[in-house]
Amino acid sequence: MEKGLIQGLGYVVLATDDLDAALQFYTEVGRFRVSERREKTAFLRGGGTAHHWLRLEQAARSACSRVAYRAVNEQALDELTKRLDDWGVAWAEGGSAAEDRVSRWVRFHDPNGMEFEVYIDMVELPLNGWSTGVSMQELLHVGFYVESAAASERFYSEVLGFKTSDRVEGVVSLMRAENQFHHSLVLLQSSESIGKLDHFCVEVESIDDVMRARNNAVRAGMTLRNDLLRHSMSGSMGIYVTDPKHGNSMEFCHGHCKITDPDYRPRSLKPSLDLLDMWQTELPEIPIPAAVPSL
């Protein structure tokens, strides 16, 4: 099978009209640590030694302004620019470890207007950070709204080399990168909110970490868009906490599967409650036998 160009999700950039409020939410509720703060920008780290998983930027209005993926290598980034040219997609190149905390990057807008970045390397911190009570392992995926799931799937397959893991009746596509997690990208077809971020997901070490994150969010008065559930496609257990400023949700999950079979073929699945949450499956009726007359 042809190797893709993308290793996995690197970080998410949120523009915010109140940097202090955003920092409070993503440290208190999101459990990120601040790795660096400037006058109008803050970098927040998750698990491991990567400089940041989240970048907050002071702006006139709050929205997701960019998502960034790690390239497999330098050659993959070169190949990406060729494919963008073939598709007639304009792109820009840059990168500064001092300014961006990532080296060479390529940025472009996808067919839905979402800005994407693909970069080579990120600055590393010398040690894992101190515990925040929720042990983060991976920044897994983003999900955002698109005009056409099929058209967007084709773009991400042919241009970035994502592979389709599953589809939900042509209105949702879940796509994976080279790290093999079931999905690094979720495309949600909608006639509204095109290009808007729906959620981003962090994989945590255990179900106990999911529940600690949940109870911490509830104590802070936050809204759970989805309480504890288990996705039937990826097998992950998690919760979704709504960001009151930006409107997207942050998903804390555990147990997200990988697809390692080189011959795997994507499934086409019917929408249902138990697709989102397998615990919603209706239980079978238990028959009650008729009373036996006593002798």
Sequence and secondary structure as in RCSB ss.txt:
>XXXX:A:sequence
MEKGLIQGLGYVVLATDDLDAALQFYTEVGRFRVSERREKTAFLRGGGTAHHWLRLEQAARSACSRVAYRAVNEQ
ALDELTKRLDDWGVAWAEGGSAAEDRVSRWVRFHDPNGMEFEVYIDMVELPLNGWSTGVSMQELLHVGFYVESAA
ASERFYSEVLGFKTSDRVEGVVSLMRAENQFHHSLVLLQSSESIGKLDHFCVEVESIDDVMRARNNAVRAGMTLR
NDLLRHSMSGSMGIYVTDPKHGNSMEFCHGHCKITDPDYRPRSLKPSLDLLDMWQTELPEIPIPAAVPSL
>XXXX:A:secstr
    SEEEEEEEEEEES HHHHHHHHHHTS  EEEEE SSEEEEE SSSBS SEEEEE SS EEEEEEEEESSHH
HHHHHHHHHHHHT  EEEEEETTTTSEEEEEEEE TTS EEEEES B B SS     SS EEEEEEEEEEES HH
HHHHHHHHTT  EEEEEETTTEEEEE TT BS SEEEEE SSSTT EEEEEEEES HHHHHHHHHHHHHTT  EE
EEEEE TTT  EEEEEE TTT  EEEEEE   B   TT   EEE   HHHH GGGS              
